Amino acid sequence: MGLKVRWTYRYTVLLLCWLGWIAIYLSRSVLAPVLPTLIVEMELTHAQGGLLETAYLVGYIVVKIPAGVIANRIGMKRTLAIGMFGYALATALNFFAAGFAHLLALRFLTGLFQGVHLPLANTLLSERFGESQAKAIGFHESGPNVGNTLAYPLTVAIASSLGWRHAFLLLSLPGFVLALATALILKEERTPEHRGSTAISEVSEVRLRDYLWLLAPLALAHVVYNICLRSLLIFTPSFLVEARGMDLAAAGLLSALMPAAGFFAKVSSGFVAEAVGSRRAIIGASALTGLFTYSLSISTGSLPLALNFVVLGLVLYSFSPVIYSSTTSGLPTRLKAVGLGVVTMTGNIGGAFSTSVIGHLIDTIGYGPTFTIVAVVVIAVVLMISASMRGPRP
């Protein structure tokens, strides 16, 4: 008997979306490892460093709901391919950046084009994988961790040998490749109830109100995720260099431990959610994230810090796929992309404000007290989530 071929088109979709995440984070994550260099070369403050991430997240936020509307109008394939080409170009143009204003504008454009991926890709996977979507989305959401893990050492290596400008240029190339692959391989799909953009916006707005019971606690959970994730990703290398006395190469490698551990957390997140339930998975992981963010303020030495980052990666990255699969599984087809947009937009608003605020706090009170404040805020939001997330609507 010949070997049966089990590969189907839905796995092609999963692979393209997963590689898309890797390309996104290869270009997105260049900033953090080179930020200590930029702070010195361009005479930036930590608050300005935080504003660079804020600019990214503002772009990432404003496109979330329009992404679903645009995809319904021109198709998911075109929207995804345009997004990939756009963020690759915006990343490459950092090669020519002459100052803070240029960096700020290019980070905004990078976020704007990258923001279309999450709601559209997860909607495609939800439709293709049905009841097994939690596991598919969990694997898909491991892509950012792969991209992050690769981006830190690659950025440090390129920046050390060729300069930080070449790091932006070279790590933009996978985005161009994925844009071409998506345009050639992905089939064009529209939602079954494809209409004009205005009609979809009006219907979605009305119908989403019926799902507030589902979306509100998931959006709060995404706020927790973003406050911790954005702050740690942007400031960890600077924290290790400035507060723990490491060189840039060591800081880059140690910073990669968190997203590396997060790969395993995301791949296993669907199984964990099935075993303990989505509510417990989200609340437990959120609370532990706050605890181990606080522990950074008292951890010293390479080994304790490494262990702290590994645990943080395991808990922090474990609940975002559960948030996304809980959203898509609870919404009708035509509302999935827009609903995901609402949840992720809310979370990213929290992330956008937190990075500049946290940068200012680091400037004024230092890293330790700042991490303590972040942990207190996270625990407070977790208590709100616990009170509002009551499971399926009766």
BAKOL-57846 format. One record per residue (C-alpha): residue in three letters; z negated, x, y. Coordinates in steps of 0.5 Angstrom, whole numbers, plus 500, padded with zeros to 3 digits. Example, Ala and Ser with C-alpha at 12.3 -4.5 7.8 and 13.67 -1.06 7.14 Angstrom:
<atoms>
ALA484525491
SER486527498
</atoms>
This chain:
<atoms>
MET500500500
GLY502502507
LEU496503512
LYS496497516
VAL497498524
ARG491495527
TRP493497534
THR494491539
TYR496490546
ARG489488548
TYR487495546
THR493498550
VAL490494556
LEU483497555
LEU485504554
LEU489503561
CYS483500564
TRP479505562
LEU483511564
GLY484508571
TRP476508571
ILE476515570
ALA482517575
ILE478513580
TYR471517579
LEU475523579
SER477522586
ARG471518588
SER466523586
VAL469530589
LEU465528595
ALA458529593
PRO459536590
VAL462539596
LEU457535601
PRO453541602
THR459545604
LEU461540608
ILE454539612
VAL455547613
GLU462548615
MET463541619
GLU456541622
LEU454534619
THR447531618
HIS445528612
ALA445521615
GLN453523617
GLY454524609
GLY451518608
LEU456514612
LEU461517609
GLU459514602
THR458507607
ALA465508609
TYR467508602
LEU463502600
VAL465498606
GLY472499604
TYR470497597
ILE467491599
VAL472488603
VAL477488598
LYS473485592
ILE474477594
PRO481478596
ALA483482590
GLY483476586
VAL487472591
ILE492478592
ALA493478584
ASN494471583
ARG499471588
ILE503478586
GLY500479579
MET495483576
LYS500489574
ARG502490581
THR496489585
LEU493495580
ALA498499581
ILE498499588
GLY491500588
MET492506584
PHE497509588
GLY493508594
TYR487511593
ALA490517590
LEU494518596
ALA488517601
THR484522596
ALA490527597
LEU490527604
ASN483530605
PHE486536604
PHE488536611
ALA482533614
ALA480536621
GLY473533622
PHE468528620
ALA472522623
HIS478524619
LEU473524613
LEU470517615
ALA477514615
LEU480517609
ARG473515605
PHE474508607
LEU481507605
THR479510598
GLY474505597
LEU479500600
PHE484501594
GLN479503589
GLY476496590
VAL481492586
HIS480495580
LEU473492577
PRO474485578
LEU482485576
ALA480490570
ASN474486567
THR478479568
LEU484482564
LEU479484558
SER475478559
GLU481474557
ARG484479552
PHE477480548
GLY474473549
GLU467473545
SER467480544
GLN468482551
ALA461484552
LYS463490548
ALA470491551
ILE467491558
GLY461496556
PHE466501553
HIS471500559
GLU465501564
SER464508560
GLY470510564
PRO466512571
ASN461516567
VAL467520564
GLY470521570
ASN463523574
THR461528568
LEU468531569
ALA469531576
TYR462535578
PRO464541574
LEU471541576
THR470540583
VAL465546583
ALA470550580
ILE476548584
ALA472549590
SER469555588
SER476559587
LEU480555592
GLY476551597
TRP474544597
ARG480542600
HIS484543594
ALA478540590
PHE481533593
LEU488535592
LEU488536585
LEU483531583
SER488526586
LEU493527581
PRO491523575
GLY491517580
PHE498518581
VAL500519574
LEU496512572
ALA499508577
LEU506510574
ALA503509567
THR501502569
ALA507500572
LEU511502566
ILE506499561
LEU502494563
LYS505487562
GLU505482568
GLU500477568
ARG498471572
THR492466571
PRO494460568
GLU493456574
HIS497460579
ARG498457586
GLY499460593
SER493464596
THR490459600
ALA489454595
ILE486458590
SER481461596
GLU479454598
VAL478451590
SER475458588
GLU470457594
VAL468450592
ARG467451585
LEU463457586
ARG458453589
ASP457450582
TYR455457579
LEU450459584
TRP445459579
LEU449464575
LEU451469580
ALA445469585
PRO441473580
LEU446477577
ALA448479584
LEU441481586
ALA441486579
HIS448489582
VAL444490589
VAL439494585
TYR444498581
ASN448500587
ILE442502591
CYS440507586
LEU447509583
ARG450510590
SER444514593
LEU443519587
LEU451520586
ILE451522593
PHE445526595
THR443529588
PRO447536589
SER444536596
PHE437535593
LEU438540588
VAL440545593
GLU436544599
ALA429541595
ARG429545589
GLY433551591
MET439551586
ASP445554587
LEU451550588
ALA454551581
ALA447550577
ALA446543582
GLY453541580
LEU452542572
LEU445538573
SER448533577
ALA453531571
LEU447530566
MET446523569
PRO453520568
ALA454524562
ALA448520559
GLY451514562
PHE457514558
PHE453513551
ALA449507555
LYS455503557
VAL458504550
SER452501547
SER450496552
GLY454490549
PHE450491543
VAL443492546
ALA445485550
GLU446482544
ALA440484541
VAL435483546
GLY439478551
SER442479557
ARG436477562
ARG431482558
ALA436488558
ILE438487566
ILE430487568
GLY428492563
ALA433497565
SER432495573
ALA425497572
LEU425503569
THR431506574
GLY426505579
LEU420508575
PHE425514574
THR428515581
TYR420515583
SER419521578
LEU425525581
SER420526587
ILE415530583
SER419533578
THR420541579
GLY424546574
SER430545571
LEU428542564
PRO424537567
LEU429535572
ALA434535566
LEU430530562
ASN429526568
PHE437525570
VAL438524562
VAL433518562
LEU436516569
GLY443516566
LEU441512560
VAL437506564
LEU441506570
TYR448505567
SER446501561
PHE446494565
SER452494570
PRO456492564
VAL451486562
ILE452484569
TYR459484569
SER460481562
SER455475564
THR459474570
THR466473566
SER463469560
GLY460464565
LEU466462569
PRO472459568
THR478463568
ARG481462575
LEU474464578
LYS473470574
ALA476475578
VAL473472585
GLY466471581
LEU466478579
GLY468480587
VAL462476589
VAL457479585
THR460486586
MET461485593
THR454483594
GLY451489590
ASN456494594
ILE453491601
GLY446494598
GLY449500597
ALA453501603
PHE447500607
SER442504603
THR446511603
SER446511611
VAL439509611
ILE437514605
GLY441519609
HIS437518615
LEU430518611
ILE432524608
ASP433527615
THR426525618
ILE421525612
GLY425529606
TYR427527599
GLY420526596
PRO418520600
THR425517600
PHE425517593
THR419514593
ILE421508598
VAL427507594
ALA423506587
VAL418501591
VAL424497594
VAL427497587
ILE421494583
ALA421489589
VAL428486587
VAL426487580
LEU421482581
MET425477585
ILE431478579
SER425476574
ALA423470578
SER430467579
MET434469572
ARG432464567
GLY438464562
PRO443459561
ARG443453566
PRO440447562
</atoms>
